[in-house]
Each structure stands twice: as structure tokens, then as C-alpha cells.
């Protein structure tokens, strides 16, 4: 239960900062802070794509992975509700105008691959266990991803950031289906490939 609470809290604050600021520096800093806060308890995934990647590499079992993903999405939904209360509007992630779905998908998958790869190597590997830089490395990766890819794809790299807010807008959900698929498929594809590549690298 403690692990799930940490995953909820970390995801909630990550999504809230993304929604309220849209600032890559703020986003990277809150992720780094939340990773340092909860890493020793839950592993500080805060992202279904990270959890999927770690499940593929057998760093987490299936039952725990499902529970993590559920509370991460719940954290995103609650953060979306808090945003709506503060701003009197919905947070609706979307790619830049005139960016094709496939282009946005590739950007989401690539940068999520980078993020999940960094998580594996700095926070889930015995050789680097106990280091002091893992939170900074993970936060800086998201900062770079949000800076480079955000203006193209909308910069979710996380279904809790991209899908949960669109689900929260229940009245307009039918118009968000394409973006919901984008922010589910892109990050989850990148996360799964990162987990697979990590397992192959261990055997080289």
C-alpha cells in the first residue's frame, strides 16, 4: 500500500506541474525531486511506460505492474481535476498543429525510450545501485525530452500525463480518441522497447 501511495503522489505532482507550467525545467525538477522522494520506497516510476519497461526487463512482477499503472493513471486523473479547479478549464495535451499522428508517435516513442533506458541504467541496475545521481539523471532526461520533443508531439512521454487528462474531459472524450491513442501507444511502445533492449544488453 505504501508503494502505491508513493506512486500516486509522485504521478499527481508530475502531472500537475506539467499542466500548470508547461515549463521543461519545472517538469524536470519536479520529476527529479519526486524520484528522490519515493525511489527508495516504490522505485519511483510515476509513469505506466516506465513500469511496462521494468516489467519487460523483469524488474517488477505483473501484478505489481498492473497496480502501479492503475494508481499512476488515477494520479493523473486527480491532478487533472485539481488543474480544472484552479484554472476553470481542462488540460488537454495535443501535438503541435500540422504535425502528423505518426510523427508525434515517433517523437513520443523515442524520448520515452530514452527516459526508460536511463531509469534502467541509473536506478534499476546492481552496478549503479546506491548512487546519488539517479534522480538528477532521470529529471534531466525528461527536461531534455520536453524541450526537444514537446513542441512537436505535445511532450507527454507518459500515459498518465497524456491520456488521463483527456479521459477527465468526459464530455469531449470522443474528440480526443486520436490523441488518447497517441499518448498511450507512443510512450508504451518506447517503454517496452527500452526494457527489451536493456535485457539484450545484459547478455552481451
C-alpha positions as CSV (number, residue, x, y, z in Angstrom):
1,X,0.0,0.0,0.0
2,X,2.8,2.4,0.8
3,X,4.4,1.8,-2.6
4,X,1.1,2.6,-4.3
5,X,0.6,5.8,-2.3
6,X,4.0,7.0,-3.3
7,X,3.3,6.2,-7.0
8,X,0.1,8.1,-6.7
9,X,1.7,11.1,-5.1
10,X,4.6,11.3,-7.5
11,X,2.5,11.0,-10.6
12,X,0.0,13.5,-9.2
13,X,2.6,16.2,-8.7
14,X,4.3,15.5,-12.0
15,X,1.1,15.8,-14.0
16,X,0.0,18.9,-12.1
17,X,3.3,20.7,-12.8
18,X,3.2,19.7,-16.4
19,X,-0.4,21.1,-16.7
20,X,0.2,24.3,-14.7
21,X,3.6,25.3,-16.1
22,X,4.4,23.5,-19.4
23,X,7.9,24.5,-18.5
24,X,10.6,21.8,-19.2
25,X,12.8,23.0,-16.4
26,X,10.0,22.8,-13.8
27,X,8.9,19.5,-15.2
28,X,12.4,18.0,-15.0
29,X,12.9,19.4,-11.5
30,X,9.7,18.1,-10.1
31,X,10.4,14.6,-11.5
32,X,13.9,14.6,-10.0
33,X,12.5,15.7,-6.7
34,X,9.8,13.1,-6.7
35,X,12.2,10.4,-7.7
36,X,14.5,11.2,-4.8
37,X,11.4,11.3,-2.5
38,X,10.0,8.0,-3.5
39,X,12.7,6.0,-5.1
40,X,13.6,4.0,-2.0
41,X,10.0,3.0,-1.4
42,X,8.4,2.2,-4.8
43,X,11.2,2.7,-7.3
44,X,9.5,6.0,-8.3
45,X,8.1,5.0,-11.7
46,X,5.3,7.6,-11.9
47,X,4.7,6.5,-15.5
48,X,3.0,3.5,-16.9
49,X,5.6,3.3,-19.7
50,X,8.4,3.1,-17.1
51,X,6.5,0.4,-15.3
52,X,5.9,-1.5,-18.5
53,X,9.6,-1.3,-19.4
54,X,10.6,-2.6,-16.0
55,X,8.1,-5.4,-16.3
56,X,9.6,-6.4,-19.7
57,X,13.1,-6.5,-18.1
58,X,11.7,-8.5,-15.1
59,X,12.4,-5.7,-12.6
60,X,8.8,-5.8,-11.4
61,X,6.2,-8.6,-11.4
62,X,3.0,-8.5,-13.4
63,X,0.6,-8.0,-10.5
64,X,2.6,-5.1,-9.1
65,X,3.0,-3.6,-12.5
66,X,-0.8,-3.6,-13.0
67,X,-1.4,-1.9,-9.7
68,X,1.3,0.7,-10.3
69,X,-0.2,1.6,-13.7
70,X,-3.7,1.9,-12.2
71,X,-2.6,4.3,-9.4
72,X,-0.4,6.3,-11.8
73,X,-3.4,6.9,-14.1
74,X,-5.5,7.7,-11.0
75,X,-2.9,10.3,-10.0
76,X,-3.1,11.8,-13.5
77,X,-6.9,12.0,-13.3
78,X,-6.9,13.6,-9.8
79,X,-4.2,16.1,-11.0
80,X,-6.4,16.9,-14.0
81,X,-9.3,17.6,-11.6
82,X,-7.1,19.9,-9.5
83,X,-6.0,21.7,-12.6
84,X,-9.6,22.2,-13.7
85,X,-10.5,23.5,-10.3
86,X,-7.6,26.0,-10.3
87,X,-7.8,27.1,-13.9
88,X,-11.5,26.6,-14.6
89,X,-10.6,24.8,-17.8
90,X,-9.3,21.4,-19.0
91,X,-5.7,20.4,-19.5
92,X,-5.8,18.8,-23.0
93,X,-2.4,17.7,-24.3
94,X,-2.1,17.7,-28.1
95,X,0.6,17.7,-30.8
96,X,1.5,20.9,-32.5
97,X,-0.8,21.9,-35.3
98,X,0.1,20.3,-38.7
99,X,2.2,17.6,-37.0
100,X,1.1,14.2,-38.3
101,X,0.0,11.5,-35.9
102,X,2.9,9.2,-37.0
103,X,5.4,12.0,-36.5
104,X,4.1,12.7,-33.0
105,X,4.1,8.9,-32.3
106,X,7.7,8.6,-33.2
107,X,8.7,11.5,-31.0
108,X,6.8,10.1,-28.1
109,X,8.2,6.7,-28.5
110,X,11.8,7.8,-29.0
111,X,12.0,10.1,-26.0
112,X,10.2,7.6,-23.8
113,X,12.7,5.0,-24.9
114,X,15.5,7.4,-23.7
115,X,13.7,8.0,-20.4
116,X,13.0,4.4,-19.6
117,X,16.6,3.4,-20.7
118,X,18.0,5.9,-18.2
119,X,15.7,4.7,-15.5
120,X,17.0,1.1,-16.1
121,X,20.7,2.0,-16.0
122,X,20.8,4.5,-13.2
123,X,18.1,3.2,-10.9
124,X,17.5,-0.5,-11.6
125,X,20.9,-2.0,-12.1
126,X,23.0,-3.6,-9.4
127,X,26.3,-2.0,-10.7
128,X,24.9,1.5,-10.1
129,X,22.8,0.7,-7.0
130,X,23.1,3.3,-4.2
131,X,24.3,6.2,-6.5
132,X,23.4,9.8,-5.6
133,X,22.7,11.0,-9.2
134,X,19.8,8.8,-10.3
135,X,17.1,11.3,-9.7
136,X,19.0,14.1,-11.4
137,X,19.7,11.9,-14.4
138,X,16.1,10.9,-14.8
139,X,14.9,14.5,-14.3
140,X,17.4,15.9,-16.8
141,X,16.3,13.3,-19.4
142,X,12.7,14.5,-19.1
143,X,13.8,18.1,-19.2
144,X,15.7,17.4,-22.5
145,X,12.7,15.4,-23.9
146,X,10.2,18.1,-23.0
147,X,12.5,20.8,-24.6
148,X,13.2,19.0,-27.8
149,X,10.1,16.9,-28.3
150,X,7.4,18.9,-26.5
151,X,6.9,21.5,-29.3
152,X,6.3,18.6,-31.7
153,X,4.3,15.9,-30.0
154,X,3.0,17.8,-27.0
155,X,5.6,16.2,-24.8
156,X,3.7,13.7,-22.7
157,X,6.1,10.7,-22.7
158,X,3.8,9.2,-20.1
159,X,0.2,8.0,-20.4
160,X,-0.6,9.5,-17.0
161,X,0.3,12.9,-18.5
162,X,-1.2,12.4,-22.0
163,X,-4.2,10.1,-21.6
164,X,-5.5,10.7,-18.1
165,X,-6.3,14.4,-18.7
166,X,-8.1,13.6,-21.9
167,X,-10.2,11.0,-20.1
168,X,-11.1,13.6,-17.4
169,X,-12.8,15.7,-20.1
170,X,-15.6,13.2,-20.3
171,X,-17.9,15.4,-22.4
172,X,-15.3,15.7,-25.1
173,X,-13.8,12.3,-24.9
174,X,-14.9,11.3,-28.4
175,X,-12.9,14.1,-30.0
176,X,-9.8,13.1,-28.0
177,X,-9.6,9.5,-29.2
178,X,-6.8,10.0,-31.6
179,X,-4.6,11.8,-29.1
180,X,-5.5,9.3,-26.4
181,X,-4.2,6.5,-28.7
182,X,-1.1,8.6,-29.5
183,X,-0.2,9.2,-25.8
184,X,-0.9,5.5,-24.9
185,X,0.8,3.8,-27.9
186,X,3.8,6.1,-28.3
187,X,5.1,6.0,-24.7
188,X,4.2,2.4,-24.1
189,X,6.0,1.3,-27.3
190,X,9.1,3.3,-26.3
191,X,9.0,1.9,-22.8
192,X,8.6,-1.7,-23.9
193,X,11.4,-1.5,-26.4
194,X,13.7,0.1,-23.8
195,X,13.0,-2.8,-21.4
196,X,13.7,-5.3,-24.2
197,X,16.9,-3.6,-25.2
198,X,18.1,-3.5,-21.6
199,X,17.7,-7.3,-21.3
200,X,19.6,-7.8,-24.5
201,X,22.5,-5.5,-23.4
202,X,22.8,-7.5,-20.2
203,X,23.5,-10.6,-22.2
204,X,26.2,-9.0,-24.5
